[in-house]
């Protein structure tokens, strides 16, 4: 989950000011608190290659440098997304691609502390898709930073067949719109193509039907709601693409609906699909959730309201089963029902339902941190003890077990975790005894278990920087 500039802005006016304004808006609009985390420039003319082959940031557009922008994003408790291309150049040819520079370039992204890297497929004549992205994966591993790897070959090379062990997400189709021009019709074509690939999706390897257009000019509230529900149902990456500085209350309410996000972020990671069509109405199912419930989406593409029956056999349940139904947009629970339910759906609108044997509808963990960067400075000459905290909260229903910090920390750093309900605090303690003057860096990583399904959760991590201004005596 995050925000990316391309759908709204294209290349212009991407620059540091825009990204910073969007970071502020991501926080103030409530999107950060709903789990949107990754943010940064897309093809934003961020860097060039110098005469010795090294990537160097474009300081005119990004005066803090690309590491500086990343630090700013991390300090806000967000993760840093960057973009490049697998060929000779990016699509507009305004930036160099990684061809023949794979290992050095991935090292540069790791040094800039990217957490997410989208790699486009322009200007790749003669390159094999699977081989190229596999080399880039190896280069990312060699660079040593945990970076979400987003493949963007627009479905070329059918990545859903081989990329689960290569990347974390892969675009399944062409672009959802031209910059600034939300295109509902094209979005629906993308849904049709992406829906068919449901078997390829799973935790850590997702079909990506592109960044979202919800909230862009030209879509109605019903279309925004339907679009978002479809992306949630398809377990699609939720990269918002609208201008967050002028987000409306209605769009913010849609994009931050935690009950819908719970379907998208479900730990089982199943992509739903169409189980039944009745005229212009689709019933989507096949999305079992971590607590034993399931999600069902009724989508009316017709021009008139539709009265639709969701019969239990349509969703794989015996007719006599007693089930509660939660409407994820009205936030009301009814039931228990047997046989099925009737619902009326307006044109271009949806009924987004969660169906369960119990009336509890738990939200899985959605992790929000106050910062992902700790910076400490030891100014005095002798040994010093310093400490700084990182607070991590789950917006899910259940408290989490204590996060377990990975043991491989440098000798100058320790991290201890304490819990206060859904919030946990990582206290980072630094001891400068024996350290020379200089800069030190470590990545603290931690694991957890989702408490309802008992499935392992993705590792959490943050950066710790230490500056030792004078060093200890004798150093
Ligand atoms: C391709 C990608 C888009 C965007 C542009 C940038 O078209 O599919 O998402 O990154 O390149 O040029």
Boltz pocket constraint, residues with backbone or C-beta under 6 A from the ligand:
constraints:
  - pocket:
      binder: B
      contacts: [[A, 6], [A, 42], [A, 43], [A, 90], [A, 91], [A, 92], [A, 120], [A, 152], [A, 154], [A, 174], [A, 175]]
      max_distance: 6.0
